[in-house]
Amino acid sequence: MMSLSTFTGKSIALLGLVFSSFALAKSSSKSWQTDATYTNTNPTNLAADVYVRWDTSTNAYWAYSTEGMDDGWMFAIYTSPDMTTWSKIEGGAIKNATESANWAQDWYWAPECYHNEETGWYFLFYAGRYTEPELVAQYFKYPDFEEGSKIGVAVSRSPSGPFVNIAAHPIDYYPFDPTYHDINLLMTSPYLVPPSSPSIGETAPNGTYIPSIDPNVFFDDDGSIWLFFSRNAYRNWIWDDEYAEYIEESNIYAVRLDDAWWNDPEAKTMPAVHESYKDVNQGKPEGWVTSVNSSFPGPTRRDGWEQIIAYHQQPQEWENAHVHDYIASNGTLKNRRWSEGSTTIKQYDSDGNAVYFLTYSANNYESPYYGVGYAYASSPLGPYYKSNSNPILSQDASRSIYSTGHGSIIGVKGSNSTKELYYPHHARPTVEADRYLYNARLFVEPDSLYVGFGADAGDLRLPSGVAPFSVSSNSTGNGTWTVNVENKDGVAFNLSSPANRLFAWIESGDASGNTTSVGVDVEVVGENVTVTGALPQGATINVVYQRARSNDSQPWLNVSQVTGLGADWELVGTMLD
């Protein structure tokens, strides 16, 4: 065994920690590999609607979530050196306080964070809902509009926040559907039973404003900026010929944004819909009245949008898990379909042609049948074609993983290549449990228009770019040392996370080199190693860095790493086997 060369002074004499020496790791020109693994079992990080990004300023991964924040905050934030071992940021993204300029009254959902490296600003897009009738009417005309959700934007100088809203109102966008028959005007609250035929539904007046959730901003390489979002299912009854009934649907839409907000060096400009979509539905439908009455002034703009994913464009049976919920629930739920939680990426095939891939989630997020599908197109606005392989991610009761969905696509260290992509997402360990953060390897092949997942069970190798690990310690006195394990970029692992740990034991060697255990207590809590009692002469405290495994009989792996080039491998060391 080799003593840790980075430990100096009393640390060696008193603690005698034994690791492999990683001094060579920083200077070697050879590639490093590690046998460290992660699992998708026993989740511990509460998370929903997961968005993960790589941050170059901190050399770390950052995750943003609808759930998991502390009291008094909106949206949880986690950070990780390897996309598998996470640390929670205290508080959350947006504080529920006056200085945050909050506008929404509830339903804070689906945060996504984007960083402008030129200006240094971080932009957090999210969905929120108005409930106060006067505010609802300002965006949806009707003060009793069912579920008035909009999209807001907050900014920060740090990926950890706190984020503050640019303005105390949502983005400058009023999506309007001029041809939709507003069937809610024929119904009574709670709006569960739509008309029994399309002929009746078509007697409803045309025109409705669109509630929006699940924003995803896509930055194309031609400089254009696109907002993909889900048309919230409320007030979107679609007649289904197959089932001979109305079904309330959410669809995925897109619109181009302007770029003034992105380029503002002070981040004081709210995002707005691009001029080419602004008020394009003005004058439609004929005779439209902007307000219910003088007490509730409604919006005057009627902006455009592009339909990206809708069931009737390309029906797929897997999306029909809830079309009979009204009868199944004894009249307490609506018959519905969902398309939500989209993420869009752009790749190029071997001929240099652009291919846009869009993942989306379907069915109710609380359902075990919640899953992920994808579609592809040759332009950001489509037309998109759903894959016949859908769903590509769904529940696996044999592994106790349910409600898999609403994730984001990220390349290792932010890379946009197809070589190593991942899909962090949420799922449930039981049908009734909260949602947690999971991660799965994603494969994208533009030539074959394919998107699919690798193994997501067992011991999965870490994303690349993590090794070599390095180790250091610091004595805090009273027989306690703090041990840090860092990745190649110097970002520390959270050793309190159940995904990894330190393991310590004490040995004493005799003149013949034989070792025996020593009856002195050594305790490990997170990164702290504490020794109680006097050590015999020559005793050594051994510490090893371990990763959790899926094997119940051998639940921990002692991490090792190697460096090499081609087949010429050199074992640099094992962290104390």
C-alpha positions as CSV (number, residue, x, y, z in Angstrom):
1,M,0.0,0.0,0.0
2,M,1.1,3.5,-0.7
3,S,0.8,6.5,1.6
4,L,-1.1,9.4,0.3
5,S,1.5,11.9,-0.9
6,T,-0.8,14.8,-0.8
7,F,-1.1,14.4,3.0
8,T,1.5,16.4,4.9
9,G,2.8,17.0,8.4
10,K,0.8,15.7,11.2
11,S,-1.9,14.2,8.9
12,I,0.5,11.4,8.0
13,A,2.0,10.9,11.4
14,L,-1.3,11.0,13.3
15,L,-3.8,9.8,10.8
16,G,-1.8,7.5,8.6
17,L,-4.5,7.6,5.9
18,V,-3.6,5.2,3.1
19,F,-4.8,5.7,-0.4
20,S,-3.1,5.4,-3.8
21,S,-1.0,8.4,-4.7
22,F,-2.7,10.5,-7.3
23,A,0.1,13.0,-7.9
24,L,0.6,11.4,-11.3
25,A,-3.0,12.0,-12.2
26,K,-2.7,15.7,-12.8
27,S,0.4,15.5,-15.1
28,S,-0.3,12.3,-17.1
29,S,-1.1,12.8,-20.8
30,K,-2.8,9.4,-21.0
31,S,-6.6,9.0,-20.7
32,W,-8.0,8.1,-17.3
33,Q,-10.7,5.5,-16.6
34,T,-12.4,4.5,-13.4
35,D,-14.5,1.5,-12.4
36,A,-16.7,3.7,-10.3
37,T,-20.4,3.1,-11.0
38,Y,-23.8,4.4,-10.1
39,T,-27.3,2.9,-9.8
40,N,-30.8,4.0,-10.6
41,T,-32.2,2.4,-7.5
42,N,-32.9,3.8,-4.0
43,P,-33.3,7.4,-5.1
44,T,-32.8,10.1,-2.4
45,N,-33.2,13.4,-4.3
46,L,-36.8,14.7,-4.5
47,A,-37.1,16.0,-8.0
48,A,-39.8,16.5,-10.6
49,D,-39.7,17.9,-14.2
50,V,-35.9,17.6,-14.1
51,Y,-33.7,19.9,-16.1
52,V,-29.9,19.4,-15.9
53,R,-27.2,21.6,-17.4
54,W,-23.4,21.7,-17.4
55,D,-21.9,24.9,-16.1
56,T,-18.5,25.9,-17.4
57,S,-17.9,28.5,-14.6
58,T,-18.2,25.9,-11.8
59,N,-17.2,22.7,-13.8
60,A,-20.3,21.0,-12.4
61,Y,-23.7,19.7,-13.3
62,W,-26.8,21.6,-12.0
63,A,-30.3,20.2,-11.7
64,Y,-33.5,22.3,-11.4
65,S,-36.7,20.7,-10.1
66,T,-40.4,21.5,-9.5
67,E,-40.1,19.7,-6.1
68,G,-37.6,19.3,-3.3
69,M,-37.1,23.0,-2.3
70,D,-37.1,24.2,1.3
71,D,-40.1,26.0,2.8
72,G,-40.5,29.5,1.5
73,W,-38.8,28.8,-1.8
74,M,-39.8,27.8,-5.3
75,F,-37.9,25.1,-7.2
76,A,-35.1,22.9,-5.8
77,I,-31.5,23.1,-7.1
78,Y,-29.0,20.3,-6.9
79,T,-25.4,20.2,-8.1
80,S,-23.1,17.3,-8.9
81,P,-19.5,16.6,-10.1
82,D,-20.5,13.5,-12.1
83,M,-24.3,13.8,-12.9
84,T,-25.0,10.9,-10.5
85,T,-24.0,12.1,-7.0
86,W,-26.0,15.2,-6.0
87,S,-25.8,17.9,-3.3
88,K,-28.9,20.0,-2.5
89,I,-28.5,23.8,-2.5
90,E,-30.0,25.2,0.6
91,G,-33.3,27.0,0.1
92,G,-34.2,26.9,-3.6
93,A,-34.2,28.9,-6.8
94,I,-36.7,31.7,-6.1
95,K,-37.5,33.0,-2.6
96,N,-41.1,33.6,-1.8
97,A,-40.5,37.2,-0.9
98,T,-41.3,40.7,-2.1
99,E,-37.8,41.2,-3.5
100,S,-38.3,38.2,-5.9
101,A,-41.0,40.1,-7.8
102,N,-43.1,36.9,-7.9
103,W,-46.2,37.2,-10.1
104,A,-47.7,33.6,-10.1
105,Q,-50.0,32.6,-7.3
106,D,-49.4,28.9,-7.4
107,W,-48.5,26.0,-9.7
108,Y,-44.8,26.8,-9.9
109,W,-43.7,24.1,-12.4
110,A,-40.9,22.9,-14.7
111,P,-37.9,25.2,-14.2
112,E,-35.2,25.3,-16.9
113,C,-32.0,27.3,-16.6
114,Y,-29.9,28.8,-19.4
115,H,-26.6,30.6,-19.1
116,N,-25.3,33.4,-21.4
117,E,-21.6,33.1,-21.1
118,E,-21.0,36.5,-22.7
119,T,-23.1,38.5,-20.2
120,G,-22.8,36.1,-17.3
121,W,-26.5,36.0,-16.6
122,Y,-28.5,32.8,-15.8
123,F,-32.1,32.8,-17.0
124,L,-34.7,30.5,-15.2
125,F,-37.8,29.9,-17.3
126,Y,-40.8,28.3,-15.5
127,A,-44.6,28.0,-15.5
128,G,-46.9,29.5,-12.9
129,R,-50.6,30.1,-12.5
130,Y,-52.9,33.1,-11.8
131,T,-55.9,32.4,-9.6
132,E,-57.1,36.0,-8.8
133,P,-60.0,36.6,-11.3
134,E,-58.9,40.1,-12.3
135,L,-55.4,38.9,-13.2
136,V,-56.8,35.8,-14.9
137,A,-59.0,38.0,-17.1
138,Q,-56.0,40.2,-18.1
139,Y,-54.5,37.2,-19.9
140,F,-57.4,34.9,-20.7
141,K,-60.4,37.3,-21.0
142,Y,-62.6,35.3,-18.7
143,P,-62.1,35.8,-14.9
144,D,-63.2,32.2,-14.3
145,F,-60.9,30.8,-17.0
146,E,-60.0,27.3,-15.9
147,E,-56.3,27.1,-14.8
148,G,-54.7,30.3,-16.1
149,S,-51.0,29.2,-16.4
150,K,-48.3,31.4,-17.9
151,I,-44.5,31.4,-18.3
152,G,-42.2,33.6,-16.2
153,V,-38.4,34.3,-16.2
154,A,-36.1,35.0,-13.3
155,V,-32.4,35.8,-13.4
156,S,-29.3,35.4,-11.3
157,R,-25.5,35.8,-11.5
158,S,-25.0,32.3,-10.1
159,P,-26.4,28.9,-11.1
160,S,-27.2,28.4,-7.4
161,G,-29.4,31.5,-7.3
162,P,-31.2,33.1,-5.7
163,F,-33.1,34.1,-8.9
164,V,-35.2,37.2,-9.1
165,N,-38.0,37.8,-11.6
166,I,-37.1,40.3,-14.3
167,A,-40.6,41.7,-13.9
168,A,-43.6,40.9,-11.8
169,H,-45.5,39.5,-14.8
170,P,-45.1,36.6,-17.3
171,I,-43.3,36.9,-20.7
172,D,-44.7,39.2,-23.3
173,Y,-46.7,36.5,-25.2
174,Y,-50.5,36.1,-25.6
175,P,-51.0,32.8,-27.6
176,F,-54.5,32.7,-29.0
177,D,-56.4,30.0,-30.9
178,P,-59.0,31.7,-33.2
179,T,-60.6,28.5,-34.6
180,Y,-61.2,26.5,-31.4
181,H,-64.8,26.2,-30.3
182,D,-64.7,27.2,-26.7
183,I,-66.7,24.3,-25.4
184,N,-66.3,25.4,-21.8
185,L,-68.9,28.1,-22.6
186,L,-71.4,25.3,-23.1
187,M,-70.5,23.6,-19.8
188,T,-70.9,24.2,-16.1
189,S,-68.2,23.9,-13.4
190,P,-66.4,21.6,-12.8
191,Y,-66.3,21.2,-16.6
192,L,-66.2,17.4,-16.5
193,V,-68.8,16.5,-19.1
194,P,-68.4,17.9,-22.6
195,P,-71.0,17.8,-25.3
196,S,-72.0,14.4,-26.6
197,S,-71.4,15.2,-30.3
198,P,-69.2,17.4,-32.4
199,S,-72.3,19.1,-33.9
200,I,-73.2,20.4,-30.4
201,G,-69.6,21.4,-29.7
202,E,-69.4,23.4,-32.9
203,T,-72.2,25.7,-31.7
204,A,-69.7,27.1,-29.1
205,P,-68.2,30.4,-30.0
206,N,-64.8,30.4,-31.7
207,G,-61.6,31.7,-30.0
208,T,-59.7,31.1,-26.8
209,Y,-56.4,32.1,-25.2
210,I,-54.0,29.3,-24.5
211,P,-52.7,28.4,-21.0
212,S,-49.0,27.5,-21.2
213,I,-46.7,25.2,-19.1
214,D,-43.4,23.3,-19.4
215,P,-41.2,25.8,-21.2
216,N,-38.1,24.6,-23.1
217,V,-35.9,27.2,-24.8
218,F,-34.0,25.9,-27.9
219,F,-31.1,28.0,-29.2
220,D,-30.6,27.1,-32.9
221,D,-27.1,27.5,-34.4
222,D,-28.4,30.1,-36.8
223,G,-29.0,32.4,-33.9
224,S,-32.7,32.0,-33.7
225,I,-34.3,31.3,-30.3
226,W,-37.4,29.1,-30.0
227,L,-39.8,28.5,-27.1
228,F,-41.4,25.1,-27.0
229,F,-44.2,24.7,-24.5
230,S,-47.2,22.6,-23.6
231,R,-50.7,23.9,-24.2
232,N,-52.2,23.0,-20.9
233,A,-55.0,20.6,-21.4
234,Y,-57.6,22.9,-19.8
235,R,-60.1,24.3,-22.3
236,N,-58.9,22.2,-25.2
237,W,-61.6,19.6,-25.9
238,I,-60.9,17.6,-29.1
239,W,-63.5,15.3,-30.7
240,D,-62.1,11.8,-31.1
241,D,-63.8,9.8,-33.9
242,E,-62.4,6.5,-32.6
243,Y,-64.0,6.8,-29.2
244,A,-66.9,9.0,-30.3
245,E,-66.4,11.5,-27.5
246,Y,-64.6,14.7,-26.6
247,I,-61.2,14.3,-24.9
248,E,-59.4,17.2,-23.3
249,E,-55.8,17.4,-24.6
250,S,-52.5,19.1,-24.0
251,N,-50.4,19.6,-27.1
252,I,-46.8,20.8,-27.6
253,Y,-46.4,24.2,-29.4
254,A,-43.5,26.4,-30.4
255,V,-43.0,30.0,-31.1
256,R,-39.9,32.1,-31.9
257,L,-38.7,34.5,-29.3
258,D,-36.9,37.8,-29.9
259,D,-33.3,38.0,-28.7
260,A,-33.2,41.4,-26.9
261,W,-33.6,39.7,-23.5
262,W,-30.8,37.3,-24.2
263,N,-28.3,40.0,-25.2
264,D,-29.3,42.6,-22.5
265,P,-26.1,43.0,-20.4
266,E,-28.2,44.0,-17.4
267,A,-30.8,41.3,-17.8
268,K,-33.6,43.8,-17.3
269,T,-35.5,42.9,-20.6
270,M,-38.3,40.4,-20.5
271,P,-38.5,37.8,-23.2
272,A,-41.1,38.6,-25.9
273,V,-42.5,36.7,-28.8
274,H,-40.8,37.5,-32.1
275,E,-42.4,40.2,-34.2
276,S,-43.4,37.5,-36.8
277,Y,-45.8,35.9,-34.3
278,K,-47.0,39.0,-32.5
279,D,-50.7,39.7,-33.0
280,V,-51.0,37.6,-36.1
281,N,-54.5,36.5,-35.1
282,Q,-55.8,40.0,-34.8
283,G,-59.2,40.2,-36.4
284,K,-59.9,36.5,-35.8
285,P,-62.5,35.4,-35.1
286,E,-64.8,38.0,-36.6
287,G,-66.6,39.9,-33.9
288,W,-64.3,38.9,-31.0
289,V,-64.9,40.9,-27.9
290,T,-61.8,41.5,-25.8
291,S,-63.5,41.7,-22.3
292,V,-66.4,40.1,-20.5
293,N,-67.3,43.5,-19.0
294,S,-65.7,46.7,-17.8
295,S,-64.8,45.2,-14.5
296,F,-62.5,42.6,-16.1
297,P,-60.4,44.2,-18.9
298,G,-59.0,41.4,-21.1
299,P,-56.0,41.1,-23.4
300,T,-56.0,42.9,-26.7
301,R,-53.2,41.0,-28.4
302,R,-53.8,37.7,-30.1
303,D,-50.4,36.1,-30.9
304,G,-49.6,33.1,-33.0
305,W,-47.9,29.7,-32.5
306,E,-47.0,26.5,-34.3
307,Q,-48.4,23.1,-33.4
308,I,-45.6,20.5,-32.9
309,I,-47.1,17.5,-31.2
310,A,-50.8,16.6,-31.1
311,Y,-52.5,13.2,-30.9
312,H,-54.7,13.6,-33.9
313,Q,-51.7,14.4,-36.1
314,Q,-50.3,11.0,-35.5
315,P,-52.3,8.8,-33.1
316,Q,-50.3,6.4,-31.0
317,E,-52.2,3.9,-28.7
318,W,-49.7,4.3,-25.8
319,E,-51.0,7.8,-25.2
320,N,-54.5,6.7,-24.4
321,A,-54.1,5.6,-20.8
322,H,-56.6,8.2,-19.5
323,V,-59.2,8.6,-22.3
324,H,-61.8,6.7,-20.2
325,D,-61.0,8.2,-16.8
326,Y,-64.5,9.8,-16.3
327,I,-66.2,6.4,-16.1
328,A,-63.2,4.8,-14.3
329,S,-63.3,7.5,-11.6
330,N,-67.1,7.5,-11.1
331,G,-67.3,10.9,-12.6
332,T,-64.6,12.7,-10.7
333,L,-62.0,13.0,-13.5
334,K,-62.0,14.1,-17.1
335,N,-61.2,12.0,-20.2
336,R,-57.8,13.3,-21.1
337,R,-54.5,13.1,-23.1
338,W,-51.2,14.8,-22.3
339,S,-48.2,15.8,-24.3
340,E,-45.8,17.7,-22.2
341,G,-42.3,18.1,-20.8
342,S,-40.6,18.4,-24.2
343,T,-36.8,18.8,-24.9
344,T,-35.4,19.6,-28.3
345,I,-31.9,18.9,-29.6
346,K,-30.3,19.3,-33.0
347,Q,-27.9,16.8,-34.6
348,Y,-26.5,16.3,-38.1
349,D,-26.5,13.1,-40.1
350,S,-23.5,11.8,-42.0
351,D,-24.5,14.0,-45.1
352,G,-24.5,17.1,-43.0
353,N,-28.3,17.4,-42.9
354,A,-29.8,18.8,-39.7
355,V,-32.2,16.6,-37.7
356,Y,-34.2,17.9,-34.8
357,F,-35.2,15.4,-32.1
358,L,-37.9,16.2,-29.6
359,T,-38.7,14.1,-26.6
360,Y,-42.0,14.5,-24.8
361,S,-44.0,12.8,-22.0
362,A,-47.5,11.4,-22.4
363,N,-50.2,10.3,-20.0
364,N,-50.8,11.7,-16.5
365,Y,-47.7,12.5,-14.5
366,E,-49.2,10.7,-11.5
367,S,-49.9,7.5,-13.4
368,P,-47.6,4.4,-13.6
369,Y,-48.2,4.7,-17.4
370,Y,-46.4,8.1,-17.7
371,G,-43.7,7.6,-20.3
372,V,-41.5,9.2,-22.9
373,G,-41.7,9.3,-26.7
374,Y,-39.8,11.2,-29.3
375,A,-40.4,12.7,-32.7
376,Y,-38.0,14.1,-35.4
377,A,-38.0,16.8,-38.0
378,S,-35.7,18.6,-40.5
379,S,-36.5,22.1,-39.1
380,P,-37.3,23.4,-35.6
381,L,-41.0,23.8,-36.5
382,G,-41.4,20.5,-38.2
383,P,-43.4,18.8,-39.3
384,Y,-42.4,16.3,-36.6
385,Y,-42.9,12.6,-37.0
386,K,-43.4,10.4,-34.0
387,S,-41.3,7.3,-33.8
388,N,-43.0,3.9,-34.1
389,S,-40.8,2.8,-31.2
390,N,-42.6,5.0,-28.7
391,P,-42.7,4.9,-25.8
392,I,-38.9,4.6,-25.4
393,L,-39.0,5.0,-21.6
394,S,-41.7,3.7,-19.4
395,Q,-42.4,2.0,-16.1
396,D,-40.6,-1.1,-15.1
397,A,-42.5,-2.8,-12.2
398,S,-39.9,-5.5,-11.9
399,R,-37.4,-2.8,-10.8
400,S,-40.0,-0.7,-8.9
401,I,-39.7,2.3,-11.3
402,Y,-42.9,4.1,-12.2
403,S,-44.1,7.3,-13.8
404,T,-40.9,7.8,-15.8
405,G,-40.8,11.1,-17.6
406,H,-40.2,14.8,-18.1
407,G,-36.5,15.0,-18.3
408,S,-33.9,16.8,-20.3
409,I,-31.1,15.8,-22.7
410,I,-27.5,16.7,-21.8
411,G,-24.2,15.7,-23.3
412,V,-21.2,15.0,-21.0
413,K,-19.8,18.3,-19.9
414,G,-22.3,20.1,-22.1
415,S,-21.1,18.5,-25.3
416,N,-23.6,18.5,-28.2
417,S,-22.2,15.4,-29.9
418,T,-24.1,12.1,-30.1
419,K,-21.2,10.2,-28.4
420,E,-22.4,10.4,-24.8
421,L,-25.8,11.8,-24.0
422,Y,-27.9,11.3,-20.9
423,Y,-31.6,11.9,-20.0
424,P,-32.0,12.9,-16.4
425,H,-35.7,12.6,-15.5
426,H,-38.1,11.9,-12.7
427,A,-39.6,8.6,-11.6
428,R,-41.3,7.0,-8.6
429,P,-40.0,4.0,-6.6
430,T,-43.6,3.0,-5.9
431,V,-46.9,4.0,-7.5
432,E,-47.7,6.2,-4.5
433,A,-44.3,7.6,-3.8
434,D,-43.0,11.1,-4.5
435,R,-40.9,11.8,-7.6
436,Y,-37.1,11.4,-7.5
437,L,-34.2,12.2,-9.8
438,Y,-33.0,9.3,-12.0
439,N,-30.6,9.3,-14.9
440,A,-30.4,7.1,-18.0
441,R,-27.9,6.9,-20.9
442,L,-29.4,8.1,-24.2
443,F,-28.3,7.1,-27.7
444,V,-29.1,9.3,-30.7
445,E,-28.4,8.2,-34.3
446,P,-29.3,10.9,-36.8
447,D,-28.7,8.6,-39.8
448,S,-31.4,6.2,-38.7
449,L,-33.6,8.8,-36.9
450,Y,-33.2,6.8,-33.8
451,V,-33.4,7.7,-30.1
452,G,-33.2,5.0,-27.4
453,F,-31.9,4.2,-24.0
454,G,-29.1,2.0,-22.9
455,A,-29.1,-0.1,-19.7
456,D,-30.7,1.6,-16.8
457,A,-30.5,-1.2,-14.2
458,G,-27.6,-2.7,-12.3
459,D,-24.2,-1.0,-11.9
460,L,-23.9,1.7,-14.6
461,R,-20.6,3.3,-15.5
462,L,-20.1,6.9,-14.6
463,P,-20.3,9.6,-17.3
464,S,-16.9,10.2,-18.7
465,G,-14.7,13.1,-17.7
466,V,-14.8,12.3,-14.0
467,A,-11.5,10.6,-13.4
468,P,-8.9,11.0,-12.2
469,F,-10.1,11.3,-8.6
470,S,-7.9,13.1,-6.1
471,V,-7.9,12.9,-2.3
472,S,-6.9,15.3,0.4
473,S,-7.4,15.7,4.1
474,N,-7.3,18.2,6.9
475,S,-7.1,17.6,10.6
476,T,-9.8,19.4,12.6
477,G,-8.4,18.3,16.0
478,N,-9.7,15.9,18.6
479,G,-8.9,12.9,16.5
480,T,-11.1,14.0,13.5
481,W,-10.0,14.5,9.9
482,T,-12.0,15.9,7.0
483,V,-11.4,14.0,3.8
484,N,-12.2,15.4,0.4
485,V,-12.6,13.4,-2.7
486,E,-12.7,15.4,-5.9
487,N,-13.1,14.8,-9.6
488,K,-10.6,15.8,-12.3
489,D,-11.9,19.4,-12.3
490,G,-11.4,19.7,-8.5
491,V,-15.1,19.5,-7.7
492,A,-15.8,17.7,-4.5
493,F,-18.2,14.7,-4.1
494,N,-20.9,14.8,-1.5
495,L,-19.8,12.0,0.8
496,S,-23.0,12.2,2.7
497,S,-24.9,11.0,-0.3
498,P,-25.9,7.4,-0.2
499,A,-24.4,7.0,-3.7
500,N,-20.9,7.0,-2.3
501,R,-19.0,6.9,1.0
502,L,-15.7,6.6,2.8
503,F,-14.9,3.4,4.6
504,A,-12.2,3.2,7.2
505,W,-10.5,0.5,9.3
506,I,-7.3,0.3,11.5
507,E,-4.5,-2.2,11.1
508,S,-1.2,-2.8,12.9
509,G,1.8,-4.6,11.2
510,D,4.4,-6.8,12.9
511,A,8.0,-7.3,11.9
512,S,7.1,-10.0,9.4
513,G,4.7,-7.7,7.6
514,N,1.6,-9.5,8.9
515,T,-1.4,-7.2,9.7
516,T,-4.1,-7.5,12.3
517,S,-7.1,-5.5,13.3
518,V,-6.7,-3.1,16.2
519,G,-9.3,-2.6,18.8
520,V,-9.6,1.2,18.4
521,D,-12.9,2.8,17.2
522,V,-12.9,4.6,13.9
523,E,-16.1,6.3,12.8
524,V,-17.0,7.8,9.4
525,V,-19.8,10.4,9.0
526,G,-19.9,11.9,5.6
527,E,-16.4,13.4,4.9
528,N,-15.4,13.2,8.6
529,V,-13.2,10.4,9.9
530,T,-12.9,10.2,13.7
531,V,-10.6,8.0,15.8
532,T,-11.5,7.2,19.4
533,G,-8.7,5.8,21.7
534,A,-4.9,5.5,21.5
535,L,-3.3,4.0,18.5
536,P,-0.6,1.3,19.0
537,Q,2.8,2.1,17.6
538,G,2.9,1.4,13.9
539,A,-0.9,1.3,13.5
540,T,-2.4,2.6,10.3
541,I,-5.8,4.0,9.6
542,N,-7.0,2.9,6.2
543,V,-9.6,4.8,4.3
544,V,-11.2,3.8,1.0
545,Y,-13.6,5.7,-1.4
546,Q,-16.5,3.5,-2.3
547,R,-19.5,3.7,-4.6
548,A,-22.9,2.1,-4.0
549,R,-23.7,-1.0,-6.1
550,S,-26.9,-2.8,-7.0
551,N,-25.6,-6.1,-5.6
552,D,-27.3,-6.8,-2.3
553,S,-24.5,-9.2,-1.2
554,Q,-21.7,-6.8,-2.1
555,P,-23.4,-3.4,-1.9
556,W,-20.2,-1.3,-2.1
557,L,-17.3,-1.1,-4.6
558,N,-13.8,0.1,-3.7
559,V,-13.1,2.6,-6.5
560,S,-10.0,2.2,-8.6
561,Q,-8.7,4.0,-11.7
562,V,-6.2,3.4,-14.5
563,T,-4.5,5.4,-17.1
564,G,-3.4,4.1,-20.4
565,L,-3.3,4.6,-24.2
566,G,-4.7,2.0,-26.4
567,A,-4.0,-1.5,-25.0
568,D,-1.0,-0.4,-23.0
569,W,-2.6,0.0,-19.6
570,E,-0.8,0.9,-16.4
571,L,-2.5,0.3,-13.0
572,V,-1.9,3.5,-11.1
573,G,-3.6,2.4,-7.9
574,T,-6.5,1.0,-6.1
575,M,-8.0,3.0,-3.4
576,L,-7.3,0.4,-0.8
577,D,-8.8,-2.9,-1.9
